[in-house]
Amino acid sequence: MLYVKFCYTILYLKRIRVCCRTIENIEIDIKNNGKFKLKDKSFRNHHNYEIQYLALSTLSKINDLETLKIIINIFMNKMNEVFKNKVRYHGNSQTHRLIATALQNTLFIALLDSRTIDDGAMDWCLKLLGKLPHQASVKIYLEWHISLCLYLKKIILNEDLQKLLGSYNIPISSQFMILYWLMKRKLSTKRFVNDEYDFVMDTLLSHTMGQMFNTRLHAQYLAADLYRRNEIHAAKYEYTIRVIEKTFAESKRDKNFLKLKNDYFVNNFDIINNLTPYFIYECSSKLSDATLNEVKDLETVKHQLNVINENIKIDMGDDLKTEWLRGHASDEEFEEYERICVLNQREDYSKECVGTIQKKYIPWKNMSDVNSYDHSKKKEIIGDLIVVASLVDKLPNLGGMARTSEVFGVRSYVVGSLRHLQDKQFQGLSVSAERWIDVEEVRPGQPLKEFLANKKSEGYSVVAAEQTSTSVKLESFKFPKKTVLLLGHEKEGVPCDLLPLMDQCVEIPQRGVVRSLNVHVAAAIFVWEYTRQNVL
């Protein structure tokens, strides 16, 4: 009976087009749960992870260098196409999964034949790492690949390497990790010169007094760790490291410090020893972004991994495999560490979540998209604030102000053109807010002057968010119930020919060096203050 109910549930989920990955996770969970007493033959579908491991098993049998290089080029061309016009991507998105999988595969191919790690591969990884911000797992894979390239090329750790990384706009945190992993590996094999050690330590310590807290902490932690790993301690670093360790002792409960202390890739990772199929495909994502994890049948995974491990050819002429054979960790070691880490993550998550829930998400109101944009459901407007953004021309600002206006119940939102509402940049910030508020089109110039004059005749006070010789401070200004808030252009502000039409100019007090706020931020502060005074 349970099985029949389960089948009907799966059919229903598929009919309403719920994500296939969610369906697979439910199937595998139920299959692995003993109380349902279901056998393997009850499930005739091949899940995504099974197809992936069958493909990897085939890939592991390829020993032709040109074929492997062609496969890597396919991955690179696909990624170049995906990131051609992309400036960001979200965690657990299709893009995130696509690039993470591609980079996992390139690392695995490097294990099959280290000759695939050439200058072209390193150049591609450097460009991609410096091009845009990445999710944690992708960032780690790129840093790993770059570190392997540099290590196998026997690059000296010096200023030339630092300049190379800087020329690709590699983030400073990634530069730290690449230098740290390389130096740690050289220390473990005792294949380094003192100048390399001094260069890495000096580079890290030079950032321990920087402006950014996380950069300082990262540099301090990595420098102290490398100092401990060097059997011959350099006297010139002794006092500095002692000061750093004293600071750590005093801040041992700081969450940023604890995060570094518990970060596997900072403390335990090795660019050669961790290059195993099990770590690449099963452990790495779980130790970097939990969002990429999906439910799998572990017995199936272990069986396929055993097949893949047996297929890896041992070529003693390959420097990478020679070192890998001497020190790579077993799957059992990674499996045990992974289990402990996952348990710790769940425990930490539970501690953070006790007594706190997110109020804005109500499940039963989000289970169907039927009538989700029913304009008859617009909430009742209590205030009489009209926000005029006709002078603003940057679409992200316009979209953000639309969202702010909807959240605080603005009566009307005025823009220079209704065509802005169809633009993806606008919609990316507005998140559908334009559907729930009244949006009017008023062109800059004479139409805007006439609009303001008409509103004044209707009893509205026109208030400009502008710094003038007669402007008043926001905290001392009392907003009339019927207010038109005029926002200026991002650079020029409110034009001089409009200032005589204003009943009042109001400014936000500032204490910094920069003389103005972003218009979206300023608008949000004004709208909130109006709402606080007249609505709440």
C-alpha positions in Angstrom: 0.0 0.0 0.0 2.9 2.4 0.9 4.5 1.7 -2.5 1.2 2.4 -4.4 0.8 5.7 -2.5 4.5 6.5 -3.3 3.9 5.9 -7.0 0.9 8.1 -7.1 2.9 10.8 -5.3 5.7 10.6 -7.9 3.2 10.8 -10.7 1.5 13.8 -9.2 4.8 15.6 -8.6 5.8 15.0 -12.3 2.5 16.3 -13.5 2.9 19.6 -11.7 6.5 19.7 -13.0 8.4 19.8 -9.7 12.1 19.8 -10.1 13.3 16.3 -11.3 16.2 16.5 -8.8 13.8 16.8 -5.9 11.8 13.8 -7.2 15.0 11.7 -7.4 16.0 12.7 -3.9 12.6 11.6 -2.6 12.9 8.3 -4.4 16.4 7.5 -3.1 15.4 8.6 0.5 12.5 6.2 0.4 14.5 3.4 -1.1 17.2 3.8 1.5 14.7 3.9 4.4 14.2 0.4 5.7 10.7 0.9 7.0 9.3 1.1 3.4 10.7 -2.4 2.6 11.3 -1.5 -1.1 13.7 -3.5 -3.3 16.0 -2.1 -6.0 13.8 -3.6 -8.7 11.0 -1.3 -7.6 13.0 1.6 -9.2 13.6 1.2 -12.9 14.8 4.8 -13.5 18.4 5.7 -14.0 19.1 8.7 -11.8 21.4 11.5 -12.8 24.2 10.5 -10.5 24.2 6.9 -11.9 24.5 8.2 -15.4 27.3 10.5 -14.3 29.3 7.7 -12.7 28.8 5.4 -15.7 30.2 8.2 -17.9 33.2 8.7 -15.5 33.8 4.9 -15.6 34.1 5.2 -19.3 36.3 8.3 -19.1 38.7 6.6 -16.7 39.4 4.0 -19.4 40.7 6.6 -21.9 44.5 6.8 -22.0 44.9 8.7 -25.3 46.3 12.2 -24.5 44.7 13.9 -27.6 41.3 12.5 -26.7 41.5 13.8 -23.2 42.5 17.2 -24.4 39.6 17.3 -26.8 37.2 16.5 -23.9 38.8 19.3 -21.8 38.4 21.8 -24.8 34.7 20.8 -25.0 34.3 21.7 -21.4 36.2 25.0 -21.8 34.2 26.1 -24.9 30.9 25.3 -23.2 32.0 27.4 -20.2 33.1 30.3 -22.4 29.7 30.3 -24.0 27.9 30.2 -20.7 30.0 33.1 -19.2 30.2 35.2 -22.4 27.9 37.9 -21.0 27.4 36.7 -17.5 28.6 38.8 -14.6 27.2 36.7 -11.7 25.4 33.5 -11.0 23.6 32.1 -8.0 24.3 29.2 -5.7 22.7 25.9 -6.7 21.7 27.3 -10.0 22.0 25.5 -13.3 25.1 27.6 -14.1 26.7 26.8 -10.7 26.2 23.0 -11.2 27.4 23.1 -14.8 30.7 24.8 -14.1 31.3 22.8 -10.9 30.8 19.6 -12.7 33.0 20.7 -15.6 35.9 21.7 -13.2 35.5 18.4 -11.3 36.0 16.6 -14.6 39.0 18.6 -15.6 40.6 17.8 -12.2 39.8 14.1 -12.7 41.3 14.1 -16.2 44.5 15.7 -14.7 44.8 12.6 -12.5 44.4 10.4 -15.5 47.1 12.2 -17.4 49.0 15.2 -15.9 50.0 16.4 -19.4 46.5 17.8 -19.8 47.5 20.5 -17.3 49.2 22.8 -19.7 49.6 26.5 -20.2 46.3 26.8 -22.1 44.4 25.2 -19.2 46.1 27.4 -16.6 45.4 30.5 -18.7 41.7 29.6 -19.0 41.4 29.0 -15.2 43.1 32.2 -14.4 40.9 34.2 -16.7 37.7 32.6 -15.3 38.8 33.1 -11.7 39.6 36.8 -12.2 36.5 37.5 -14.4 33.7 37.4 -11.8 32.9 36.4 -8.2 32.4 32.6 -7.9 30.5 30.2 -5.6 32.7 28.6 -2.9 33.1 25.2 -4.7 33.9 26.7 -8.1 36.4 29.1 -6.5 38.1 26.1 -4.8 38.2 24.0 -8.0 39.8 26.9 -10.0 42.4 27.6 -7.3 43.1 23.9 -7.1 43.6 23.6 -10.9 45.9 26.7 -11.0 47.9 25.4 -8.0 48.4 22.0 -9.7 49.6 23.8 -12.9 52.1 25.9 -11.1 53.4 23.0 -9.0 53.9 20.7 -11.9 55.6 23.5 -13.9 57.9 23.9 -10.8 57.2 27.6 -10.7 59.3 29.5 -8.1 57.2 31.3 -5.5 58.3 34.9 -5.9 57.2 38.4 -7.0 56.9 37.2 -10.7 54.3 34.8 -9.7 52.4 37.4 -7.7 52.5 39.8 -10.7 51.2 37.0 -12.9 48.2 36.4 -10.6 47.7 40.2 -10.3 47.6 40.6 -14.1 44.6 38.3 -14.2 42.8 40.3 -11.4 42.8 37.2 -9.1 41.2 38.2 -5.8 43.6 38.6 -2.9 41.9 35.7 -1.0 42.5 33.4 -3.9 46.1 34.5 -4.2 46.6 33.7 -0.5 45.2 30.2 -1.0 47.3 29.4 -4.1 50.5 30.6 -2.4 49.6 28.8 0.8 48.7 25.4 -0.9 51.9 25.6 -3.0 54.1 26.4 0.0 52.4 23.8 2.2 53.1 21.1 -0.4 56.7 22.2 -0.8 57.2 22.1 3.0 55.7 18.6 3.2 58.1 17.3 0.4 61.0 19.5 1.6 61.4 20.8 -2.0 61.7 24.5 -1.4 64.3 27.2 -1.0 64.3 29.6 1.9 63.6 32.5 -0.4 60.3 31.0 -1.4 59.3 30.5 2.2 60.3 34.1 3.1 58.4 35.5 0.1 55.1 33.7 1.0 55.4 34.7 4.7 56.3 38.3 3.9 53.4 38.5 1.4 50.9 37.1 4.0 52.3 39.2 6.9 52.2 42.4 4.8 48.4 42.0 4.7 47.9 41.4 8.4 47.4 45.2 9.0 45.1 45.8 5.9 41.8 47.6 6.0 39.5 44.5 5.5 39.0 42.4 8.6 38.6 39.1 6.7 41.7 39.7 4.7 43.7 40.5 7.8 42.4 37.4 9.6 43.0 35.1 6.6 46.6 36.4 6.2 47.3 36.0 9.9 45.9 32.4 10.1 47.7 31.2 7.0 51.0 32.8 8.1 50.8 31.2 11.5 50.0 27.8 10.0 53.0 27.9 7.6 55.2 29.0 10.5 54.2 25.9 12.5 54.7 23.6 9.5 58.3 24.7 8.9 60.6 22.6 11.0 63.3 25.2 10.9 61.6 28.3 12.3 62.9 31.6 11.0 63.7 33.8 13.9 62.6 37.0 12.2 59.0 35.8 12.2 58.9 34.5 15.8 57.7 37.6 17.5 55.1 38.5 14.9 53.6 34.9 15.0 53.6 35.0 18.8 51.5 38.2 18.7 49.1 36.7 16.1 48.7 33.5 18.2 48.0 35.6 21.3 45.3 37.4 19.4 43.8 34.1 18.3 43.7 32.9 21.9 41.8 36.0 22.9 39.3 35.6 20.0 38.8 31.9 20.0 35.1 32.3 20.1 34.9 34.7 17.2 32.7 33.1 14.5 35.1 34.2 11.7 38.1 32.7 13.4 36.1 29.5 14.1 35.1 29.3 10.5 38.7 29.4 9.4 39.7 26.9 12.1 37.1 24.4 10.9 37.7 25.0 7.2 39.0 21.7 5.6 40.5 23.5 2.7 42.5 25.8 4.9 43.7 23.2 7.4 43.8 19.7 5.9 43.7 20.0 2.1 46.6 19.0 -0.1 46.7 19.6 -3.9 48.1 16.2 -4.6 46.9 13.9 -1.9 43.3 15.0 -2.3 43.2 14.4 -6.0 41.1 11.2 -5.8 37.8 10.5 -7.6 36.0 10.1 -4.3 37.2 13.5 -2.9 36.6 15.3 -6.2 33.1 14.1 -6.8 31.7 13.4 -3.3 33.6 15.3 -0.6 34.7 18.6 -2.1 31.2 20.1 -2.7 30.0 18.9 0.8 33.0 20.6 2.4 32.5 23.9 0.4 28.8 24.4 -0.5 26.1 22.2 1.0 23.8 23.5 -1.7 25.4 21.3 -4.3 24.8 18.1 -2.4 22.1 15.7 -3.5 20.8 12.4 -2.2 22.6 9.3 -3.7 22.6 5.6 -3.1 26.0 5.2 -1.4 26.3 1.5 -2.4 26.0 2.3 -6.0 28.4 5.2 -5.7 31.0 3.1 -3.9 30.8 0.3 -6.5 31.3 2.7 -9.4 34.2 4.4 -7.6 35.9 1.1 -7.1 35.6 0.4 -10.8 37.0 3.9 -11.6 39.9 3.5 -9.2 40.9 0.2 -10.8 40.8 1.8 -14.2 43.4 4.5 -13.3 46.6 3.6 -15.1 49.8 3.9 -13.0 52.5 5.5 -15.0 55.7 5.9 -13.0 57.0 8.4 -15.6 54.2 10.8 -14.6 55.5 13.1 -11.8 52.0 13.8 -10.6 51.0 10.1 -10.2 54.4 9.3 -8.6 53.7 11.8 -5.9 50.1 10.8 -5.7 50.9 7.1 -5.1 53.1 8.0 -2.2 50.7 10.1 -0.2 47.0 10.1 -1.5 44.4 9.4 1.2 42.1 6.4 0.9 38.4 6.8 0.2 37.7 5.4 3.8 39.7 8.3 5.3 37.8 10.9 3.3 34.5 9.2 4.0 35.0 9.3 7.8 36.1 12.9 7.7 33.2 13.8 5.5 30.8 12.1 7.9 32.2 14.1 10.9 32.1 17.4 9.0 28.5 16.9 7.9 27.4 16.1 11.5 29.2 19.2 12.7 27.5 21.4 10.0 24.1 20.0 11.0 24.8 20.7 14.7 25.9 24.2 14.0 22.9 24.8 11.7 20.5 23.5 14.4 22.1 25.9 17.0 21.7 28.8 14.7 18.1 28.0 13.9 16.7 27.3 17.4 13.9 29.8 18.2 14.2 31.6 14.9 12.1 31.2 11.8 11.8 33.3 8.7 8.4 35.1 8.9 8.2 36.2 5.3 7.8 32.7 3.9 4.4 31.1 4.5 4.5 27.6 2.8 0.8 27.2 2.1 0.8 30.6 0.3 3.6 29.5 -2.0 2.6 26.1 -3.1 0.8 27.2 -6.2 1.3 29.9 -8.8 -2.4 30.0 -9.7 -3.5 33.7 -9.6 -0.2 34.7 -8.2 -0.4 38.0 -10.1 -4.0 38.7 -9.5 -4.0 42.6 -9.5 -7.3 42.6 -7.6 -5.3 41.5 -4.6 -3.3 44.7 -4.3 -3.2 45.7 -0.7 -5.0 48.8 0.6 -2.9 51.9 0.5 -2.8 53.8 3.8 -0.4 56.6 3.1 -0.5 59.4 0.5 3.2 59.3 -0.6 4.0 59.6 -4.3 7.6 58.8 -5.3 8.8 60.5 -8.5 11.8 58.9 -10.2 11.5 60.4 -13.6 15.0 61.9 -13.4 16.6 58.6 -12.5 17.9 56.6 -15.6 19.8 53.6 -14.2 17.5 50.6 -14.4 18.8 48.8 -11.3 18.0 51.9 -9.2 14.6 52.2 -10.7 13.9 48.5 -10.0 15.1 48.7 -6.4 13.0 51.8 -5.7 9.9 50.0 -7.1 10.5 47.2 -4.6 11.0 49.7 -1.8 7.8 51.6 -2.8 5.7 48.4 -2.8 7.1 47.2 0.5 6.1 50.4 2.3 2.8 51.0 0.5 3.6 54.0 -1.7 0.4 55.3 -3.4 2.1 55.9 -6.8 5.5 55.3 -8.3 6.4 57.6 -11.2 9.1 56.8 -13.8 10.3 58.4 -17.0 9.1 55.6 -19.2 6.9 52.5 -18.7 9.2 50.6 -21.1 11.7 50.4 -18.2 9.4 47.9 -16.5 10.0 45.3 -19.2 13.8 45.4 -18.9 15.5 42.5 -17.2 17.8 44.8 -15.2 14.7 46.5 -13.7 12.9 43.2 -13.1 16.0 41.7 -11.4 15.8 44.3 -8.6 12.0 44.9 -8.5 11.1 41.2 -8.1 7.6 41.8 -9.5 6.9 44.9 -7.3 5.7 46.8 -10.4 2.7 44.4 -10.5 1.5 45.4 -7.1 1.7 49.2 -7.1 0.4 52.0 -9.4 3.2 53.0 -11.8 2.8 56.2 -13.9 4.8 57.6 -16.8 5.9 61.2 -16.6 8.7 62.3 -18.9 11.5 64.6 -17.7 11.3 68.3 -18.7 8.0 70.1 -19.2 5.8 67.1 -18.5 7.4 66.7 -15.1 7.0 70.4 -14.3 3.3 70.1 -15.2 2.9 67.0 -13.1 4.4 68.6 -10.0 2.3 71.7 -10.5 -0.9 69.6 -10.8 -0.1 67.7 -7.6 0.5 71.0 -5.7 -3.0 72.1 -6.9 -4.4 68.9 -5.4 -3.0 69.7 -2.0 0.3 67.8 -2.2 3.6 69.1 -0.8 6.5 68.6 -3.2 9.7 67.6 -1.3 13.0 67.1 -3.1 15.7 64.8 -1.8 18.5 67.3 -2.4 21.3 69.2 -0.6 20.8 72.9 -1.0 21.7 76.1 1.0 18.2 76.0 2.5 17.6 72.3 2.9 16.6 70.9 6.3 17.9 67.7 8.0 15.7 64.7 7.5 15.5 63.9 11.2 13.9 67.3 11.9 11.5 67.3 9.0 7.8 66.5 9.5 6.4 64.9 6.3 2.9 66.1 5.4 0.4 63.3 4.9 0.1 64.2 1.2 3.7 64.3 -0.1 5.3 64.1 -3.5 9.0 62.9 -3.1 11.1 64.0 -6.0 14.4 62.1 -6.5 17.2 63.6 -8.5 19.5 62.2 -11.3 22.3 59.9 -10.1 25.0 62.5 -10.9 23.4 65.9 -11.3 20.7 65.6 -8.7 17.6 67.8 -9.0 17.9 70.3 -11.9 18.1 74.0 -10.9 14.9 74.8 -12.9 12.9 72.5 -10.7 14.1 73.8 -7.4 11.7 76.8 -7.4 8.8 74.4 -7.6 9.8 72.6 -4.4 8.0 73.3 -1.1 11.0 72.0 0.8 14.4 70.4 0.1 15.5 67.8 2.6 18.9 66.2 3.0 20.2 63.1 4.9 22.9 64.1 7.4 26.2 62.5 6.6 29.5 62.0 8.4 31.7 60.4 5.8 34.0 61.8 3.1 31.8 60.8 0.1 29.3 63.6 -0.4 26.2 61.6 -1.4 24.3 58.3 -1.2 23.2 56.1 -4.1 19.7 57.3 -5.1 18.1 54.0 -4.3 19.5 54.0 -0.8 18.5 57.6 -0.3 15.0 56.9 -1.5 14.6 54.0 0.8 15.6 56.2 3.8 13.1 58.9 2.8 10.3 56.4 2.2 10.9 54.7 5.5 10.9 58.0 7.4 7.6 59.0 5.8 6.1 55.6 6.6 7.3 55.8 10.2 5.8 59.3 10.7 2.5 58.8 8.9 1.6 55.1 8.6 3.1 53.0 11.3 
